[in-house]
Amino acid sequence: MMTGGSLWPIIASLAAQGVPGDAADPAPPPAAEQPALEELTPPPPPIDWQQMMDDDLVTQIIDGRRRPGYRPDLPDALTQDNEGALRPPPPEAFPGLEDQLPVPDRWRLIESLGVVKERWFDPYQQNTYKGDRAIDRSKVPWLPIKGDDWFFVANAVSDTVFEPRTFPIPVGVQTTERPGSLDVFGKDRSFVVAQTFIVGAALIKGSTAFKPPDIEYRVTLAYQANYVDVPERRVLDVRPSKASHRYDSFLGVQELFVDKHLGNTSDRYDFYSIRLGIQPFQSDFRGFLFNDSQLGIRLFGNRDNNRFQYNLAAFWRLEKDTNSGLNDITQTPRDDFILTANLYRQDFPVVGLTSQVSVTYNMNREKNDVQIDHNGFPVRPALLGDLRGREYDVVYLGYSADGRIGRINLTASFYAALGEDRNSFFTSQPAEIRAGFGAIELSYDYDWMRFRLSGLYATGDGDPYNRTEGGFDAIFENPIFGGADTSYWIRQTIPFAGGGRAIAINGRNGILNSLRSSKEEGQSNFNNPGTVFVGAGADFDLSPQTRISVNANHLWFENTSSLQALRVEGSIPKDIGWDLSIAGIWRPKATQNIVGRLSAAVLLPGKGFKDLFDNKQNNDAYLSILANVILSF
């Protein structure tokens, strides 16, 4: 190993071994005369560090990494000139292809190649009935369609419900189910069995993978058969001669509309469309104000690469079937109209959060309308106060948000209700409507768990005899909040016996204490006690197929002045009680096609609830069990 000195000994050694060279080369000088290595090796040029930083090779020293802010020059654009190029010959020019079958369209290509085989009952493979491929017009010549971009979409749902429950049930006035039942409230056990079949079909023109359909025709029918058994008379029917159990069925039209694409406003398919007919509409993210399928016209679309979305809509409310809640188009629509406009903005005011502002006007003109439901109970006007007909104008100004702020999921809605009631049932005089509503839910995801906190505040009327109605009420609520229909208070209807006839404290699938005759057929009521709700819950995804949800909610009346006036009581406590529930959801295929749910809820009455519904049995708890199976295609 050489550790220093001159290169010349090496060169000499190589020359002695016959390294090719000039034989006349002079012998090397003596060692003393040999120059140092440093004198033979020229010094390296100075390093230009700036040039090295700008060099793309330097910025790629670590594979896959590049200096921040570095932007290399792009290569020159490629151009291709094929002047004089010839078109490819037709397939007929190639022998042996005459026996090939043509592919009718690109949607059937993979089936022609044998990759998939369509089965009409399988919604997860290519399926013509689910809109995965265009209609073959040769097989349906009777359809009045033109072009090869028409699609057919069918859907079918079976919804089965079995629901035992207990709630305060008033004893009949004229007669009772059992002799000697003279208390205000009787036995409280009942159950409901309901089977609903939903069948829908849509005919759509246009490839909708990247753009809205050019036109869509849709119809959805729902048929429900239900059986109810209660222990008291005059609960299911106004006639005391009727039995305390009932079977009923009804066919409703839930969707019947045409949707026309009016145009695009950008190359990313920002669009505007119009929809006319019976159609679903939800006024906010969780369905607090208006969540229903009604007859209407709606202009909707988006802008700025879908960052903005908007709706302008007008609805004419349809009558509902009393026992199923489905649309009844055999009756004349109500004199109740809804005009609404809303605007959504994504990533506002922070990234990940969508904000919505809305204005909704409810114009009710049912003062001279007397409506009796299918069971014989009056629903308009409600049997409260002076029993006179009512009409009102109310504007809801709203702000809602949905999304996340960092790791926190957030949903919130706020409304101010401003307007005029032409006849307050307490004073028989006009009254101003001044009410407010707020609801918020925060949740946090940790691995397979989600923890939730929720709160809701709806103002109550502080003085039923003044010229202001301060109790907040919705148009048609169906909230997904606080456990939704797993919750006892949201799921069950609590009758306001002793203060009004055929009146409920709250409505089924509703959270507000509105004192309405019916959410489906009654009118909004702004003389109500309001609602205060605080809850906590958690969802546990034990597997892709199994989820467990638990909820603990506490409820209060916001103000009991209206209850005191109707009950003629000096004071009524505000505490409604604890609403505790647990639900198990099972999806055996890890999809939404088969969903089973079993839930149980209990209401532990507070002082206010006990004051209103104290009975001979002195119940300490009310129970609700819900078994539900949904099959979808």
DRENTI-847542 format. One line per 10 residues: for each residue x negated, y negated, z of C-alpha. Coordinates in Angstrom, 2 decimals. Each point is the difference from the previous one (the first is absolute). Layout:
<sites>
X,Y,Z | ...
</sites>
This chain:
<sites>
0.00,0.00,0.00 | -1.32,-3.34,-0.94 | 0.48,-2.70,2.54 | -1.84,-2.93,-1.66 | -2.97,-1.02,-2.24 | -0.09,-0.04,-3.82 | 1.90,1.77,-2.77 | -3.19,0.59,-1.89 | -0.94,3.38,1.66 | 3.32,1.36,-1.22
-0.58,-1.24,-3.50 | -3.48,1.46,-0.04 | 1.28,3.35,1.20 | 2.59,0.05,-2.76 | -2.63,-0.86,-2.59 | -2.19,2.85,1.19 | 2.90,2.41,-0.44 | 0.38,-0.96,-3.63 | 2.67,-2.58,0.15 | 0.47,-1.22,-3.57
-1.88,-3.22,-0.61 | -2.69,-1.65,-2.00 | -3.29,1.95,0.33 | -1.89,-3.20,-0.50 | 1.56,-1.59,3.00 | -2.64,-1.33,2.36 | -0.55,1.66,3.35 | 1.65,-1.58,2.95 | -2.03,-2.52,1.90 | -1.46,0.84,3.37
2.34,0.03,2.97 | -1.50,-3.14,1.30 | 0.91,-1.79,-3.19 | 3.56,1.41,-0.25 | 2.76,-2.66,0.47 | 2.50,0.37,2.84 | 3.50,1.40,-0.64 | 1.55,-3.31,0.91 | -2.03,-1.64,-2.81 | 1.19,2.55,-2.58
3.76,-0.17,0.96 | 1.57,-3.29,-1.03 | 2.10,-1.61,2.76 | 3.79,0.50,-0.34 | 1.99,-2.96,-1.26 | 1.91,-2.01,2.63 | 3.48,1.37,0.87 | 2.98,-2.08,-1.09 | 2.45,0.95,2.74 | 2.84,-2.05,-1.48
-0.36,1.89,-3.28 | 0.10,3.29,1.87 | 3.20,-1.02,1.80 | 1.60,-0.85,-3.32 | -1.14,3.25,-1.58 | 2.83,2.56,-0.23 | -2.44,2.83,0.77 | -0.84,-1.59,3.34 | 3.66,-0.44,0.87 | 0.56,3.71,-0.60
-2.82,1.28,2.25 | 2.61,1.77,2.16 | 2.27,2.10,-2.17 | 3.49,-1.42,-0.16 | -0.94,-3.23,1.81 | -0.50,-3.43,-1.48 | -1.12,-3.30,1.47 | 3.08,-2.04,1.02 | 0.80,-2.76,-2.44 | -2.02,1.54,-2.84
1.67,-0.12,-3.40 | -2.01,1.63,-2.83 | 0.43,-1.23,-3.53 | 2.58,1.94,-1.94 | -1.13,1.81,-3.15 | 1.04,-1.36,-3.33 | 3.49,0.98,-1.09 | 0.15,3.02,-2.27 | 1.54,-0.42,-3.40 | 1.00,2.62,-2.49
0.46,-0.64,-3.71 | 1.59,2.72,-2.06 | 0.54,-1.83,-3.22 | 1.26,2.32,-2.65 | 0.78,2.79,2.45 | 2.56,2.56,-1.19 | 3.08,1.14,1.86 | -0.09,3.60,1.23 | 1.78,2.45,-2.29 | 3.47,1.23,0.99
0.34,3.32,1.86 | 1.30,1.61,-3.19 | -3.48,-0.39,-1.51 | -1.38,2.56,2.43 | 0.89,3.64,-0.79 | 1.33,2.15,2.80 | 1.96,-2.74,1.77 | 3.29,0.56,-1.78 | 1.21,2.34,2.74 | -0.65,-2.46,2.85
3.03,-1.32,1.90 | 0.23,-3.81,0.23 | 0.14,-1.56,3.49 | 3.24,-2.01,0.22 | -1.37,-2.56,2.49 | -2.86,-0.53,2.41 | 2.09,1.00,3.05 | 0.37,3.57,-1.30 | -3.65,0.38,-0.99 | -1.12,1.73,3.18
2.91,2.44,-0.23 | -0.95,0.80,-3.61 | -3.51,0.73,1.23 | 1.40,2.33,2.66 | -1.22,-2.11,2.93 | 3.43,-0.27,1.63 | 3.35,1.68,-0.39 | 3.07,-2.05,0.79 | 2.55,1.28,2.49 | 3.13,-2.10,0.40
0.14,0.52,3.78 | -3.64,-0.97,0.66 | -0.39,-3.76,0.56 | -3.79,0.20,0.43 | -0.93,1.29,-3.44 | 0.89,-1.80,-3.21 | 3.77,-0.13,-0.03 | 2.20,-1.63,-2.62 | 2.77,-0.45,2.57 | -2.33,-2.08,2.20
-1.07,-2.36,-2.78 | -3.45,1.56,-0.57 | 0.54,0.32,-3.74 | 2.16,-1.67,-2.56 | 3.40,1.32,-1.04 | -0.02,2.24,-3.06 | 2.73,-1.72,-1.99 | 0.54,3.03,-2.20 | 1.36,1.88,3.03 | 2.40,-2.78,1.03
1.32,-1.47,-3.25 | 3.09,-1.25,1.83 | -2.05,-2.55,2.00 | 0.20,-3.46,-1.63 | -3.74,-0.69,0.25 | -2.63,-0.96,-2.55 | -3.74,0.37,0.27 | -2.25,2.55,1.63 | -0.55,-1.78,3.34 | 3.21,0.83,1.88
-0.27,1.87,3.29 | 2.54,1.73,2.24 | -0.39,0.09,3.78 | 2.25,2.10,2.25 | -0.01,0.10,3.78 | 2.00,2.02,2.51 | 0.04,-0.16,3.80 | 1.68,2.15,2.62 | 0.25,-1.67,3.43 | 1.31,2.15,2.86
0.68,-1.44,3.46 | 1.08,1.69,3.22 | 0.33,-2.41,2.90 | 1.28,0.78,3.50 | 0.17,-3.12,2.17 | 1.59,-1.62,3.03 | 1.21,-3.59,0.23 | 2.75,-1.90,1.87 | 3.32,1.06,-1.55 | 3.14,-1.89,1.03
3.15,1.91,0.94 | 2.97,-0.41,-2.31 | 2.68,-2.47,1.08 | 3.18,1.77,-1.17 | -1.13,3.55,0.71 | -3.08,1.95,1.03 | -1.57,3.27,-1.01 | 0.36,1.30,3.55 | 2.82,-0.79,2.47 | -1.16,-2.12,2.88
-2.84,-1.71,-1.91 | 0.80,-3.49,1.22 | -3.48,-1.52,0.27 | -1.11,-2.70,-2.46 | -2.65,2.39,-1.35 | 0.43,3.72,-0.46 | -2.33,2.84,-0.91 | -2.99,-1.12,-1.99 | -1.15,3.08,-1.98 | 0.43,0.12,-3.78
-1.78,1.20,-3.10 | -0.24,-0.83,-3.69 | -0.85,2.23,-2.97 | -0.57,-1.72,-3.33 | -1.15,1.35,-3.34 | -0.90,-2.51,-2.70 | -0.92,0.81,-3.59 | -1.57,-2.75,-2.10 | -0.42,0.42,-3.75 | -1.50,-2.63,-2.26
-1.16,-0.38,-3.58 | -1.84,-2.69,-1.94 | -0.64,-0.57,-3.69 | -3.15,-2.09,-0.49 | -1.58,-1.46,-3.13 | -3.70,-0.73,-0.09 | -3.16,1.63,1.27 | -0.08,-1.17,3.61 | -3.49,1.16,0.97 | -1.38,-3.53,-0.27
3.00,-2.24,-0.61 | 3.63,-0.40,1.07 | 2.68,1.83,-2.01 | 1.53,-1.82,-2.95 | 3.46,0.99,1.16 | 1.41,2.33,2.65 | 3.47,1.41,0.57 | 0.56,1.63,3.41 | 2.89,1.62,1.84 | -0.02,1.61,3.48
2.96,1.73,1.61 | 0.23,1.15,3.62 | 2.48,2.51,1.39 | 0.37,0.51,3.74 | 2.02,2.50,1.98 | 0.10,-0.61,3.76 | 1.58,1.52,3.09 | 0.32,-1.78,3.37 | 1.24,1.30,3.33 | 0.64,-2.25,3.01
1.74,0.74,3.32 | 2.53,-2.88,-0.04 | 2.96,-1.15,-2.13 | 0.13,-3.25,-2.02 | -3.75,0.00,-0.54 | -0.01,1.45,-3.51 | 3.45,-1.22,-1.03 | 2.28,-2.77,1.18 | 2.93,2.44,0.24 | 0.03,1.81,3.35
1.74,2.96,-1.65 | -3.15,0.79,-1.97 | -2.40,2.59,1.37 | -3.29,-0.95,1.57 | -1.96,1.58,-2.84 | -0.15,-0.95,-3.66 | -1.30,1.27,-3.33 | -0.50,-2.50,-2.81 | -1.81,-0.26,-3.33 | -0.71,-2.76,-2.48
-1.78,-0.66,-3.31 | -1.76,-3.38,-0.26 | -1.84,-1.84,-2.75 | -3.31,-1.18,1.47 | -1.73,-1.13,-3.20 | 1.38,-0.99,-3.39 | -2.15,-2.57,-1.78 | -1.88,-0.99,-3.12 | -3.48,-1.50,0.30 | -1.30,-2.06,-2.96
-3.64,-0.98,-0.38 | 0.01,-3.61,-1.22 | -3.70,-0.46,-0.63 | -3.60,-0.01,1.20 | -1.96,-3.03,1.13 | -3.52,1.45,-0.06 | -2.06,2.77,-1.57 | 0.16,1.81,3.36 | 3.76,0.33,-0.34 | 1.17,-2.66,2.39
3.66,0.01,-0.97 | 3.53,-1.22,0.57 | 3.11,2.18,-0.20 | 3.71,-0.17,0.72 | 2.16,2.68,1.63 | 3.80,0.07,-0.06 | 2.30,2.36,1.89 | 0.12,1.93,3.29 | -3.57,0.00,1.24 | -1.96,0.29,3.27
-1.52,-3.10,1.55 | -2.00,-0.58,3.17 | -0.44,-3.58,1.15 | -3.13,0.58,2.11 | -2.59,2.68,0.66 | 1.94,1.80,2.76 | 3.65,-0.64,-0.92 | 0.96,-2.36,2.83 | 2.30,-2.32,-1.96 | 1.40,1.75,-3.06
-0.79,3.54,-1.11 | 2.73,1.46,-2.19 | 1.02,1.07,-3.48 | 2.46,-2.53,-1.40 | 1.41,-1.39,-3.23 | -2.19,-2.82,-1.22 | -2.30,-1.62,-2.51 | -3.71,-0.41,0.69 | -2.82,-1.78,-1.81 | -3.37,1.24,1.19
-3.64,0.16,-1.04 | -3.56,-0.81,0.95 | -2.86,-2.37,-0.84 | -3.76,-0.38,0.41 | -0.91,3.66,-0.42 | 2.82,1.05,2.37 | -1.16,-2.28,2.80 | 3.37,-1.77,-0.14 | 3.35,1.82,-0.16 | 3.42,-1.61,0.06
3.74,0.74,0.02 | 3.02,-2.13,-0.86 | 3.20,1.94,0.67 | 3.74,-0.33,0.50 | 2.16,2.77,1.50 | 3.72,0.58,0.25 | 0.57,2.38,2.91 | 1.88,3.23,-0.61 | 2.35,1.65,2.46 | -1.36,3.05,1.80
1.55,3.32,0.84 | 0.66,0.00,3.74 | -1.37,3.40,0.98 | -2.90,0.45,-2.42 | -1.16,-3.59,-0.49 | -0.23,0.52,-3.78 | 1.09,-2.54,-2.61 | 3.70,0.18,-0.86 | 0.47,-1.39,-3.52 | 3.70,0.91,-0.01
0.67,-3.06,2.19 | -0.25,-3.64,-1.04 | -3.36,-1.50,1.03 | -0.02,-2.21,3.06 | 0.10,-3.80,-0.01 | -3.49,0.08,1.47 | -2.90,-1.28,-2.10 | -3.75,-0.04,0.51 | -2.47,-2.25,-1.82 | -3.66,0.63,0.76
-3.45,-1.04,-1.20 | -3.36,1.18,1.29 | -3.67,-0.30,-0.87 | -2.79,2.39,0.97 | -3.70,-0.89,0.08 | -2.61,2.69,0.44 | -3.13,-0.64,2.10 | 1.47,-3.07,1.66 | -0.88,-1.51,2.38 | -2.69,2.69,0.42
-1.18,2.83,-2.21 | 2.09,3.11,0.59 | 3.16,-1.83,1.07 | 2.99,-0.68,-2.25 | 2.21,-2.97,0.86 | 3.60,-0.55,-1.05 | 2.20,-3.08,0.20 | 3.73,0.27,-0.66 | 3.24,-1.94,-0.13 | 3.28,1.97,0.25
3.48,-1.49,-0.16 | 3.00,2.05,1.17 | 3.32,-1.47,-1.12 | 2.97,1.77,1.57 | 3.54,-0.84,-1.16 | 2.06,2.68,1.77 | 2.13,-2.23,2.20 | 3.24,1.24,-1.54 | -1.16,3.60,-0.42 | 1.39,2.73,2.22
-1.95,3.24,-0.34 | 0.95,3.30,1.66 | -2.58,2.76,-0.12 | 0.73,3.57,-1.09 | 0.66,1.06,3.59 | 2.63,-2.68,0.56 | -2.07,-2.45,2.08 | -0.02,-3.71,-0.93 | -3.49,-1.15,-0.97 | 0.71,-3.46,-1.51
0.69,-2.10,1.96 | -1.65,1.64,2.99 | 2.29,0.54,2.97 | -1.77,-2.56,2.18 | 1.14,-3.30,1.45 | 2.78,-1.75,-1.91 | 0.24,2.82,-2.62 | 0.04,-2.56,-2.82 | -1.74,0.40,-3.34 | -3.48,-1.48,-0.41
-2.25,-1.31,-2.73 | -3.47,-1.44,0.25 | -3.04,-1.35,-1.82 | -3.43,0.83,1.36 | -3.51,-0.49,-1.38 | -2.85,2.19,1.21 | -3.49,-1.52,-0.27 | -2.57,2.73,0.38 | -3.69,0.81,0.14 | -1.32,3.57,0.05
-3.45,1.57,-0.07 | -1.24,3.52,-0.53 | -3.50,1.44,-0.21 | -3.04,-0.13,2.22 | -2.40,-2.40,1.65 | -3.26,1.89,0.37 | 0.83,3.29,1.71 | 3.38,-1.20,1.27 | 3.09,0.85,-2.06 | 2.63,-2.74,0.16
3.68,-0.31,-0.95 | 2.03,-3.05,0.95 | 3.24,-1.77,-0.97 | 1.46,-3.32,1.14 | 3.37,-1.51,-0.92 | 1.94,-3.15,0.78 | 3.77,0.22,-0.62 | 1.62,-3.36,-0.75 | 3.57,-0.58,-1.12 | 3.64,-0.37,0.96
2.69,2.37,1.24 | 3.36,-1.37,-1.14 | 1.83,1.64,2.90 | -1.64,1.02,3.25 | 2.11,2.78,1.50 | -0.53,-1.52,3.46 | 1.16,-3.55,-0.78 | 1.91,0.32,-3.32 | -2.13,-2.96,-1.14 | -2.95,-0.37,-2.38
-3.41,0.53,1.54 | -3.59,-0.48,-1.08 | -2.20,3.07,-0.31 | -3.44,-0.45,1.55 | -1.74,3.31,0.65 | -3.46,1.49,-0.24 | -1.74,3.35,-0.35 | -3.55,1.30,0.28 | -1.50,3.49,-0.13 | -3.60,1.16,-0.05
-1.74,3.36,0.02 | -3.73,0.54,0.52 | -1.68,3.35,-0.49 | -3.51,1.37,0.14 | -1.28,3.12,-1.78 | -2.54,2.19,1.71 | -0.86,3.09,-2.01 | 3.24,2.04,-0.19 | 1.90,-2.20,2.48 | 1.90,-3.27,-0.33
0.97,-2.04,3.06 | 2.80,-2.58,-0.29 | 1.29,-2.99,1.96 | 3.22,-1.69,-1.07 | 2.18,-2.86,1.15 | 3.24,-1.57,-1.21 | 1.92,-3.08,1.10 | 3.42,-1.00,-1.36 | 1.67,-2.99,1.61 | 3.34,0.37,1.77
2.87,-2.46,0.31 | -0.37,-1.99,3.22 | 3.49,-1.54,0.11 | 2.80,1.64,-2.02 | 2.33,-2.99,0.49 | -2.19,-2.77,-1.40 | -0.40,-1.05,-3.65 | -3.16,2.03,-0.59 | -0.38,3.73,-0.63 | -3.49,1.09,1.01
0.06,3.78,-0.35 | -2.07,1.33,-2.89 | 1.60,2.54,-2.30 | -1.18,1.53,-3.29 | 1.89,0.60,-3.24 | -0.62,3.75,-0.23 | -2.90,1.21,2.12 | -1.67,3.38,-0.29 | -3.29,-0.48,1.87 | -3.05,2.24,-0.19
-1.25,-1.09,3.40 | -0.55,1.25,3.53 | 0.50,3.66,-0.88 | 2.76,-0.72,-2.57 | 2.81,2.56,0.08 | -1.95,2.13,2.48 | 0.79,-2.69,2.57 | 3.21,0.48,2.00 | 1.03,-3.66,-0.17 | -0.60,-0.30,-3.74
1.68,3.29,-0.84 | 3.13,-0.10,2.15 | 3.02,-2.31,0.03 | 1.05,-1.21,3.45 | 3.70,-1.02,0.08 | 0.87,-3.22,1.81 | 2.97,1.46,1.83 | 1.81,-2.33,2.33 | -1.12,-3.13,-1.85 | 1.14,0.57,-3.56
1.88,2.60,-1.99 | -1.88,1.92,-2.69 | -3.09,-2.08,0.82 | -3.52,1.30,0.68 | -2.83,-1.54,1.96 | -2.40,1.07,-2.74 | 0.42,1.78,-3.33 | -1.26,3.37,-1.16 | -3.47,-0.32,-1.55 | -0.27,-3.52,1.39
-1.85,-1.62,2.86 | 1.90,-3.28,0.53 | 2.69,-0.43,2.66 | 2.40,-1.63,-2.44 | 3.50,0.86,1.35 | 1.22,0.86,-3.50 | 2.89,2.20,-1.01 | -2.22,1.73,-2.55 | -3.35,-0.61,-1.62 | 1.35,1.36,-3.29
3.45,-1.64,-0.10 | -0.03,-2.74,2.65 | -1.22,-3.59,-0.03 | -3.11,-1.48,1.58 | 0.62,-1.28,3.52 | -2.08,-2.81,1.49 | 1.82,0.06,3.35 | -2.03,2.89,1.37 | -2.31,0.67,2.99 | -3.22,0.27,-2.01
-2.73,2.62,0.36 | -3.38,0.24,1.71 | -2.09,3.07,-0.82 | -3.50,1.06,1.11 | -1.46,3.34,-0.99 | -3.09,2.16,-0.24 | -0.53,3.11,-2.06 | -2.49,2.30,-1.65 | -0.20,2.28,-3.02 | -2.20,3.10,0.06
-0.80,1.69,-3.32 | -0.87,3.45,1.33 | -0.45,1.24,-3.57 | 0.95,-1.12,-3.52 | 3.26,1.85,0.60 | 0.85,-0.95,3.58 | 0.54,-3.31,1.76 | 1.15,-0.75,3.54 | 1.40,-3.45,0.84 | 0.85,-1.35,3.44
1.67,-3.30,0.93 | 0.82,-1.79,3.24 | 2.18,-3.11,-0.38 | 1.72,-2.31,2.44 | 3.00,-2.14,-0.96 | 1.82,-2.99,1.48 | 2.85,-2.28,-1.00 | -1.43,-3.45,-0.66 | 3.07,-1.75,1.44 | 3.14,1.61,1.40
2.32,-3.05,-0.14 | 2.04,1.39,-2.90 | 0.32,3.39,1.73 | 1.19,-1.67,3.20 | 2.64,-2.00,-1.89 | 1.31,3.06,-1.86 | -0.05,2.24,3.06 | 1.24,-2.80,2.33 | -2.83,0.73,2.43 | -1.95,-2.45,2.09
-3.42,1.44,-0.75 | -1.50,2.85,-2.00 | -3.70,0.93,0.40 | -2.18,-0.15,-3.09 | -1.82,3.31,0.41 | 1.15,2.62,-2.56 | -2.54,2.66,0.94 | -2.79,2.24,-1.24 | 0.17,1.71,-3.39 | -2.43,2.95,-0.10
-0.41,2.27,-3.03 | -2.22,2.64,-1.53 | 0.07,1.38,-3.53 | -1.75,2.77,-1.89 | -0.29,-0.22,-3.79 | -1.03,3.03,-2.05 | -0.91,0.00,-3.70 | -0.88,3.61,-0.85 | -1.42,-0.88,-3.43 | -1.67,-3.23,1.21
2.31,-1.91,-2.37 | 3.28,-1.85,0.29 | 1.95,2.71,-1.84 | 0.74,1.98,3.16 | 0.22,-1.98,3.24 | 1.38,1.29,3.28 | 0.46,-2.11,3.08 | 1.11,0.75,3.52 | 0.30,-2.85,2.47 | 1.42,-0.64,3.45
0.77,-3.32,1.65 | 1.30,-1.03,3.37 | 1.42,-3.30,1.25 | -0.57,-0.66,3.68 | 2.61,-2.69,0.73 | -0.98,-3.25,1.69 | 2.21,-2.14,2.18 | 1.64,-1.80,-2.92 | 0.92,3.20,-1.82 | 1.36,1.57,3.18
2.08,-3.10,0.69 | 1.63,0.25,-3.44 | 0.37,3.77,-0.21 | 0.26,1.35,3.53 | 2.26,3.05,0.09 | 1.24,2.72,2.26 | -2.85,2.31,-0.93 | -2.57,-2.67,0.90 | -2.40,1.10,-2.75 | -3.66,-0.63,0.68
-1.08,0.67,-3.60 | 1.40,0.26,-3.52 | -1.55,2.41,-2.49 | -0.34,0.25,-3.77 | -1.48,2.86,-2.00 | -0.59,-0.23,-3.74 | -0.81,2.97,-2.23 | -0.59,-1.05,-3.58 | -1.16,1.87,-3.13 | -0.66,-1.82,-3.28
-0.65,1.84,-3.27 | -1.01,-2.12,-3.00 | -0.63,0.63,-3.68
</sites>
